[in-house]
Structures are given as structure tokens and as C-alpha cells.
Amino acid sequence: MGIGRAAALKLAREGALVGLIDVNEAAASEALSAIRAEGGDGGMFTADVSDEMQVERAVLAAEQLFGGLDTVIGNAGVLWAGRDDRADRLDAEIWRRVIDINFTGMFLTCKHGIRALLRAGGGAVVCTASPTGLYGLAPGLDAYSASKAGVYGLIRVLANDYAQESIRVNGVIPGYTDTPMNDYVRRPEGHEAIISSIPLRRQGKPEEVANVIAFLACDEASYVTGAVWAADGGMTAI
């Protein structure tokens, strides 16, 4: 859904065969149908990114279907407004589950995706980060913010780890984007307060983030690694 769906469609339009990995089979099926309706193609693989066996199986299936991989997009994540909270009120089980999906899930996606890229002789990895991993701008979303801060460190160390093996690793920072994840901002005054903090004074579109992901994945970004590019309307610039 959201940014993942938009990125899948963008990459398919650019000529990629796209493997969709999602715990939500219905959402992945819909995205694949949309890709095929535009003349593209790909495959669908159901997996919970926090489960290493499922991730490994899905990546291997995609690799087999396509005859190898050259791009890995790590995007799966959750934001549990109403259950996530500030530290003194945060249930440890909610903390663990958010970290398992957002951070460990990103690690497992990169781990098994990079193994496929190594077998192919190189490629590109793009991970979805967040402004909340840089600044404390989401009070009460402590588990989410901490998980995204971990993603920053992972991007940078992976970039250093694999540069000599022709694998680039970068990240994208979506700001306040019009996706289902941000539906928790239900009150107009909450929405307007966030908009007022964005220099471009509007919410981003999933397609605008997808454009940055596609650039970082393509050969035109051949000298870009270890970078985290903002597609946030200027939110993290001020």
C-alpha cells in the first residue's frame, strides 16, 4: 500500500520486473494487478518481514522467478498510533513488535536481498527511513521513532560494508505523505498543524517518494551510496 505500491508501479513503468513481498496478500495482489494492467509484470510473495524464514523463502522465490535480482527496496513498516506511546506508558510488547517489523524486518530484507545481489554481481538497495528517526518530532511514537533511527545506522554501515562489491545502499525520507499509515491524523487541526511545519505547505504524494526511490535504484545514481534523501517538502531542512 501507499509508498510501497507507488514504488512498485514506478519501477514497473521503468521496465523492472517487480517482486512484491507483503504480509497482506490482498494488497500485494491488487498492486500486481495494477502493474499488469499497465503492461508490466512481476510476482507476488507473501511474507511477514519479521520472520527470517519467510523473508528468505520469498527472496529466493523472486530470485528464481526472475533469474536473479538487481534491486532491493526495504519499505515494510507499521505505525501504531494509540498503542505506541511515550516510554513510561509504552508496553514492552508493543515496543518489541514495532522494532521487529520496522527495524529487524528491514535488516532481514537487506540481509537476504543483499545475498541475492552478491550472487548477481551487484545492485542497489533502497530503504525507507523517516524524519522521526532524525528528530524527536513525533512525541508519543517512541517505538516507531527509535525503529527508524536504527534504519539510518543500518543504511550507512551497509553502504560501507558492500561498496567494494558493487552494491549501493541508500535511503529515502518520506515526510507527511498521503498514505494509509498517516490516516491516524484524523482531526483537521492536527493535519493543519503538521502542514504548517512543512515549508512546501502541503502533504506529499506516494508517487513523489516513489520517484526518489526509483532514482536511487537506477544507474543514474551510480555514485550515490550511504545517502538518505529527503522527499519531505522541506520538513527536515528547518
Backbone hydrogen bonds in HBPLUS format (Angstrom, degrees):
<---DONOR---> <-ACCEPTOR-->    atom                        ^
c    i                          cat <-CA-CA->   ^        H-A-AA   ^      H-
h    n   atom  resd res      DA  || num        DHA   H-A  angle D-A-AA Bond
n    s   type  num  typ     dist DA aas  dist angle  dist       angle   num
A0004-GLY N   A0001-MET O   3.08 MM   3  5.58 118.9  2.48 158.8 148.2     1
A0005-ARG N   A0001-MET O   3.31 MM   4  4.83 162.8  2.34 101.6 105.9     2
A0006-ALA N   A0002-GLY O   3.04 MM   4  6.29 165.3  2.07 151.6 156.1     3
A0007-ALA N   A0003-ILE O   2.82 MM   4  5.97 158.6  1.87 152.7 158.4     4
A0008-ALA N   A0004-GLY O   2.97 MM   4  6.14 156.6  2.03 146.5 152.9     5
A0009-LEU N   A0005-ARG O   3.01 MM   4  6.28 162.4  2.04 153.9 157.8     6
A0010-LYS N   A0006-ALA O   2.93 MM   4  6.11 160.7  1.97 147.8 153.6     7
A0011-LEU N   A0007-ALA O   2.93 MM   4  6.05 170.5  1.94 153.9 156.1     8
A0012-ALA N   A0008-ALA O   3.00 MM   4  6.12 153.3  2.07 143.1 150.9     9
A0013-ARG N   A0009-LEU O   2.92 MM   4  6.16 153.9  1.99 147.7 154.7    10
A0014-GLU N   A0010-LYS O   3.07 MM   4  6.38 135.3  2.28 140.3 152.6    11
A0014-GLU N   A0011-LEU O   3.13 MM   3  4.99 127.5  2.42  90.3 104.3    12
A0016-ALA N   A0011-LEU O   2.97 MM   5  5.49 161.8  2.00 148.5 143.6    13
A0015-GLY N   A0012-ALA O   2.95 MM   3  5.10 158.9  1.99 106.5 112.2    14
A0018-VAL N   A0041-ASP O   3.29 MM  23  6.72 158.5  2.34 139.0 138.7    15
A0043-GLY N   A0018-VAL O   2.96 MM  25  6.43 149.5  2.06 140.1 145.0    16
A0020-LEU N   A0043-GLY O   2.82 MM  23  6.18 167.9  1.84 156.4 157.2    17
A0045-PHE N   A0020-LEU O   2.77 MM  25  5.97 163.1  1.80 168.9 164.5    18
A0022-ASP N   A0045-PHE O   3.24 MM  23  6.72 146.7  2.36 145.5 155.0    19
A0047-ALA N   A0022-ASP O   3.14 MM  25  5.51 153.3  2.22 105.5 113.7    20
A0028-ALA N   A0024-ASN O   3.10 MM   4  6.39 163.4  2.13 156.2 160.9    21
A0029-SER N   A0025-GLU O   2.89 MM   4  6.03 157.8  1.94 148.7 155.2    22
A0030-GLU N   A0026-ALA O   2.98 MM   4  6.18 155.7  2.04 144.7 151.0    23
A0031-ALA N   A0027-ALA O   3.02 MM   4  6.26 158.6  2.07 147.4 152.9    24
A0032-LEU N   A0028-ALA O   2.95 MM   4  6.17 159.8  1.99 150.5 156.0    25
A0033-SER N   A0029-SER O   2.95 MM   4  6.16 154.2  2.02 145.8 153.0    26
A0034-ALA N   A0030-GLU O   2.97 MM   4  6.24 151.4  2.06 145.2 153.0    27
A0035-ILE N   A0031-ALA O   2.95 MM   4  6.27 152.6  2.03 147.8 155.2    28
A0036-ARG N   A0032-LEU O   2.95 MM   4  6.21 163.3  1.98 151.2 155.2    29
A0037-ALA N   A0033-SER O   2.86 MM   4  6.03 144.8  1.99 143.4 153.5    30
A0038-GLU N   A0035-ILE O   3.12 MM   3  5.40 141.8  2.27 101.7 112.3    31
A0040-GLY N   A0035-ILE O   2.99 MM   5  5.21 151.3  2.07 149.9 140.9    32
A0039-GLY N   A0036-ARG O   3.00 MM   3  4.96 161.4  2.03 104.8 109.3    33
A0051-ASP N   A0048-ASP O   2.95 MM   3  5.59 168.2  1.96 125.7 129.0    34
A0055-VAL N   A0051-ASP O   3.03 MM   4  6.32 160.6  2.06 157.9 164.1    35
A0056-GLU N   A0052-GLU O   2.89 MM   4  6.04 173.3  1.89 159.2 160.8    36
A0057-ARG N   A0053-MET O   3.01 MM   4  6.10 161.8  2.04 143.4 148.8    37
A0058-ALA N   A0054-GLN O   2.98 MM   4  6.14 158.5  2.03 147.0 152.6    38
A0059-VAL N   A0055-VAL O   2.94 MM   4  6.15 167.8  1.95 160.0 162.7    39
A0060-LEU N   A0056-GLU O   2.99 MM   4  6.11 165.9  2.01 152.0 156.3    40
A0061-ALA N   A0057-ARG O   3.00 MM   4  6.13 150.6  2.09 141.5 149.7    41
A0062-ALA N   A0058-ALA O   2.97 MM   4  6.24 156.7  2.03 149.1 155.0    42
A0063-GLU N   A0059-VAL O   2.87 MM   4  6.08 162.5  1.90 152.6 157.9    43
A0064-GLN N   A0060-LEU O   2.92 MM   4  6.08 155.1  1.98 144.5 151.0    44
A0065-LEU N   A0061-ALA O   2.92 MM   4  6.10 158.9  1.96 146.0 152.1    45
A0066-PHE N   A0062-ALA O   2.98 MM   4  6.13 161.5  2.01 154.3 157.9    46
A0067-GLY N   A0063-GLU O   2.87 MM   4  5.61 123.5  2.20 137.5 150.5    47
A0068-GLY N   A0063-GLU O   2.84 MM   5  4.49 133.3  2.06 133.2 139.8    48
A0124-ALA N   A0070-ASP O   3.09 MM  54  6.45 152.9  2.16 138.3 144.2    49
A0072-VAL N   A0124-ALA O   2.88 MM  52  6.34 149.9  1.97 153.5 162.8    50
A0126-VAL N   A0072-VAL O   2.90 MM  54  6.39 155.0  1.96 160.1 168.2    51
A0074-GLY N   A0126-VAL O   2.80 MM  52  6.15 155.7  1.85 148.2 156.5    52
A0128-THR N   A0074-GLY O   2.85 MM  54  6.20 152.8  1.92 172.3 178.5    53
A0083-ARG N   A0080-TRP O   3.03 MM   3  5.51 159.3  2.08 128.9 134.9    54
A0084-ASP N   A0080-TRP O   2.74 MM   4  5.50 173.7  1.74 168.1 166.5    55
A0089-ARG N   A0086-ARG O   2.98 MM   3  5.73 152.0  2.06 125.0 133.3    56
A0090-LEU N   A0086-ARG O   3.05 MM   4  5.84 115.3  2.49 145.2 159.0    57
A0090-LEU N   A0087-ALA O   3.23 MM   3  5.03 154.5  2.30  99.4 107.0    58
A0094-ILE N   A0091-ASP O   3.07 MM   3  5.43 123.1  2.41 105.8 119.1    59
A0095-TRP N   A0091-ASP O   3.08 MM   4  6.46 162.6  2.11 154.0 159.2    60
A0096-ARG N   A0092-ALA O   2.90 MM   4  6.14 164.4  1.93 148.5 151.9    61
A0097-ARG N   A0093-GLU O   2.99 MM   4  6.16 160.3  2.03 145.1 150.4    62
A0098-VAL N   A0094-ILE O   2.99 MM   4  6.16 166.6  2.01 157.1 160.2    63
A0099-ILE N   A0095-TRP O   3.01 MM   4  6.21 167.3  2.03 156.2 160.0    64
A0100-ASP N   A0096-ARG O   2.79 MM   4  5.92 154.7  1.86 146.4 154.4    65
A0101-ILE N   A0097-ARG O   3.04 MM   4  6.27 154.7  2.11 147.5 152.4    66
A0102-ASN N   A0098-VAL O   2.84 MM   4  5.83 159.6  1.88 159.3 161.8    67
A0103-PHE N   A0099-ILE O   2.96 MM   4  5.10 148.4  2.07 127.3 137.2    68
A0104-THR N   A0099-ILE O   2.92 MM   5  6.28 163.9  1.95 157.3 162.6    69
A0105-GLY N   A0100-ASP O   2.81 MM   5  5.95 121.6  2.15 129.1 146.4    70
A0107-PHE N   A0103-PHE O   2.94 MM   4  6.29 159.2  1.99 150.7 156.3    71
A0108-LEU N   A0104-THR O   2.83 MM   4  6.11 163.3  1.85 156.7 160.5    72
A0109-THR N   A0105-GLY O   2.97 MM   4  6.09 156.4  2.03 142.8 149.4    73
A0110-CYS N   A0106-MET O   2.94 MM   4  6.14 161.2  1.97 150.4 155.6    74
A0111-LYS N   A0107-PHE O   2.70 MM   4  5.88 163.4  1.73 154.2 159.9    75
A0112-HIS N   A0108-LEU O   3.10 MM   4  6.18 178.4  2.10 151.2 150.8    76
A0113-GLY N   A0109-THR O   2.88 MM   4  5.72 145.7  2.00 136.9 148.2    77
A0114-ILE N   A0110-CYS O   2.69 MM   4  5.57 162.1  1.72 148.7 153.6    78
A0115-ARG N   A0111-LYS O   3.17 MM   4  6.37 146.9  2.28 136.0 144.8    79
A0116-ALA N   A0112-HIS O   3.28 MM   4  6.53 150.9  2.37 137.4 143.5    80
A0116-ALA N   A0113-GLY O   3.10 MM   3  5.20 119.0  2.49  95.9 110.2    81
A0117-LEU N   A0113-GLY O   2.98 MM   4  6.37 150.9  2.07 144.2 153.1    82
A0118-LEU N   A0114-ILE O   2.79 MM   4  6.02 156.4  1.85 154.0 159.6    83
A0119-ARG N   A0115-ARG O   3.13 MM   4  6.39 151.1  2.21 140.6 147.8    84
A0120-ALA N   A0116-ALA O   3.03 MM   4  6.32 134.1  2.25 137.9 150.8    85
A0120-ALA N   A0117-LEU O   3.03 MM   3  4.90 125.6  2.33  91.0 106.0    86
A0121-GLY N   A0117-LEU O   2.93 MM   4  6.13 117.0  2.34 140.8 156.8    87
A0122-GLY N   A0117-LEU O   2.89 MM   5  5.09 156.6  1.94 148.9 145.2    88
A0121-GLY N   A0118-LEU O   3.24 MM   3  5.10 148.1  2.35  95.1 104.3    89
A0123-GLY N   A0166-SER O   2.94 MM  43  6.46 153.9  2.00 144.5 146.3    90
A0168-ARG N   A0123-GLY O   3.02 MM  45  6.50 155.0  2.08 155.5 156.5    91
A0125-VAL N   A0168-ARG O   2.77 MM  43  6.10 147.7  1.87 154.1 165.1    92
A0170-ASN N   A0125-VAL O   2.93 MM  45  6.25 163.6  1.96 152.0 155.7    93
A0127-CYS N   A0170-ASN O   2.91 MM  43  6.39 154.6  1.98 144.6 151.3    94
A0172-VAL N   A0127-CYS O   2.98 MM  45  6.42 147.8  2.09 154.8 160.7    95
A0129-ALA N   A0172-VAL O   2.83 MM  43  5.78 173.4  1.83 160.0 161.5    96
A0133-GLY N   A0130-SER O   3.06 MM   3  5.53 160.5  2.10 113.4 119.4    97
A0134-LEU N   A0131-PRO O   3.00 MM   3  5.36 157.8  2.05 110.3 117.6    98
A0135-TYR N   A0131-PRO O   3.07 MM   4  6.31 162.0  2.10 160.9 165.9    99
A0141-LEU N   A0138-ALA O   3.00 MM   3  5.65 147.1  2.11 147.6 147.1   100
A0145-SER N   A0141-LEU O   2.96 MM   4  6.04 165.8  1.98 150.8 155.5   101
A0146-ALA N   A0142-ASP O   2.99 MM   4  6.03 162.1  2.02 144.7 149.8   102
A0147-SER N   A0143-ALA O   2.95 MM   4  6.09 156.7  2.01 147.3 154.0   103
A0148-LYS N   A0144-TYR O   3.07 MM   4  6.33 154.9  2.14 150.4 156.5   104
A0149-ALA N   A0145-SER O   3.00 MM   4  6.28 143.2  2.14 143.3 153.7   105
A0150-GLY N   A0146-ALA O   3.11 MM   4  6.40 151.7  2.20 146.1 152.7   106
A0151-VAL N   A0147-SER O   3.26 MM   4  6.62 141.1  2.42 136.1 146.0   107
A0152-TYR N   A0149-ALA O   3.18 MM   3  5.36 126.2  2.48  98.9 111.5   108
A0154-LEU N   A0150-GLY O   3.04 MM   4  6.31 157.5  2.09 151.1 157.9   109
A0155-ILE N   A0151-VAL O   2.93 MM   4  6.15 162.5  1.97 154.2 157.6   110
A0156-ARG N   A0152-TYR O   3.22 MM   4  6.50 165.1  2.24 153.9 156.6   111
A0157-VAL N   A0153-GLY O   3.07 MM   4  6.25 166.5  2.09 154.0 157.4   112
A0158-LEU N   A0154-LEU O   2.96 MM   4  5.96 161.7  2.00 152.0 157.5   113
A0159-ALA N   A0155-ILE O   3.02 MM   4  6.14 152.4  2.10 143.3 150.9   114
A0160-ASN N   A0156-ARG O   3.25 MM   4  6.51 151.7  2.34 140.9 147.2   115
A0161-ASP N   A0157-VAL O   2.84 MM   4  6.05 154.7  1.91 147.5 155.6   116
A0162-TYR N   A0158-LEU O   3.03 MM   4  6.11 156.7  2.09 154.9 157.1   117
A0165-GLU N   A0162-TYR O   2.97 MM   3  5.24 155.0  2.04 108.9 117.0   118
A0167-ILE N   A0162-TYR O   3.28 MM   5  5.46 156.7  2.33 146.3 145.6   119
A0166-SER N   A0163-ALA O   3.31 MM   3  5.49 146.4  2.43 115.9 112.4   120
A0226-GLY N   A0169-VAL O   2.73 MM  57  5.70 162.5  1.76 153.2 157.9   121
A0171-GLY N   A0227-ALA O   2.79 MM  56  6.22 150.3  1.88 151.3 158.8   122
A0229-TRP N   A0171-GLY O   2.83 MM  58  6.15 153.9  1.90 149.8 141.4   123
A0173-ILE N   A0229-TRP O   2.67 MM  56  5.91 155.4  1.73 149.4 150.8   124
A0231-ALA N   A0173-ILE O   2.77 MM  58  5.66 173.5  1.77 150.2 149.1   125
A0175-GLY N   A0231-ALA O   3.31 MM  56  6.26 150.3  2.40 125.2 117.9   126
A0177-THR N   A0175-GLY O   2.98 MM   2  5.66 111.7  2.46 113.7  97.0   127
A0204-GLY N   A0176-TYR O   2.99 MM  28  6.11 158.1  2.04 140.2 144.0   128
A0179-THR N   A0177-THR O   2.85 MM   2  5.73 122.8  2.18 114.5  97.8   129
A0178-ASP N   A0204-GLY O   2.86 MM  26  6.01 161.9  1.89 152.3 152.7   130
A0182-ASN N   A0179-THR O   3.04 MM   3  5.68 146.1  2.16 117.2 125.4   131
A0183-ASP N   A0180-PRO O   3.06 MM   3  5.17 166.2  2.07 112.8 114.6   132
A0185-VAL N   A0182-ASN O   3.24 MM   3  6.04 169.0  2.26 118.9 121.8   133
A0186-ARG N   A0184-TYR O   2.99 MM   2  5.50 120.7  2.35 109.1  92.4   134
A0190-GLY N   A0187-ARG O   2.96 MM   3  5.27 126.1  2.26 107.0 121.0   135
A0191-HIS N   A0187-ARG O   3.09 MM   4  6.46 160.6  2.13 158.3 164.0   136
A0192-GLU N   A0188-PRO O   2.89 MM   4  6.09 164.9  1.91 152.4 156.5   137
A0193-ALA N   A0189-GLU O   2.99 MM   4  6.05 145.5  2.11 135.9 144.8   138
A0194-ILE N   A0190-GLY O   3.20 MM   4  6.49 154.1  2.27 145.6 151.1   139
A0195-ILE N   A0191-HIS O   3.00 MM   4  6.29 165.5  2.02 153.2 157.6   140
A0196-SER N   A0192-GLU O   2.93 MM   4  6.05 151.3  2.02 144.4 151.4   141
A0197-SER N   A0194-ILE O   2.94 MM   3  5.29 147.9  2.05 107.8 117.8   142
A0198-ILE N   A0195-ILE O   3.09 MM   3  5.34 164.7  2.12 111.7 116.1   143
A0201-ARG N   A0198-ILE O   2.80 MM   3  5.08 153.7  1.87 115.5 124.5   144
A0200-LEU N   A0233-GLY O   3.15 MM  33  5.16 147.5  2.26 149.3 153.8   145
A0208-GLU N   A0205-LYS O   2.94 MM   3  5.34 136.9  2.13 109.8 121.4   146
A0210-ALA N   A0206-PRO O   2.93 MM   4  6.20 157.9  1.98 149.2 156.3   147
A0211-ASN N   A0207-GLU O   3.03 MM   4  6.21 142.5  2.17 138.2 146.2   148
A0212-VAL N   A0209-VAL O   3.07 MM   3  5.36 124.8  2.39 103.8 116.9   149
A0213-ILE N   A0209-VAL O   3.07 MM   4  6.45 159.8  2.12 152.5 158.6   150
A0214-ALA N   A0210-ALA O   2.90 MM   4  6.10 163.7  1.92 153.1 156.9   151
A0215-PHE N   A0211-ASN O   3.08 MM   4  6.28 151.8  2.16 138.6 146.1   152
A0216-LEU N   A0212-VAL O   2.97 MM   4  6.24 170.1  1.98 157.5 159.0   153
A0217-ALA N   A0213-ILE O   3.02 MM   4  6.21 138.2  2.20 144.1 155.8   154
A0218-CYS N   A0214-ALA O   3.16 MM   4  6.21 124.7  2.48 139.0 151.3   155
A0218-CYS N   A0215-PHE O   3.06 MM   3  5.27 145.2  2.19 104.8 114.9   156
A0221-ALA N   A0218-CYS O   3.08 MM   3  5.87 164.7  2.10 120.2 125.0   157
A0222-SER N   A0219-ASP O   3.09 MM   3  4.99 134.1  2.31 119.3 114.7   158
A0224-VAL N   A0221-ALA O   2.99 MM   3  5.27 157.6  2.04 124.5 123.2   159
A0235-MET N   A0232-ASP O   3.20 MM   3  5.56 166.4  2.22 113.0 117.2   160
A0237-ALA N   A0234-GLY O   3.01 MM   3  5.12 158.0  2.06 109.5 116.2   161
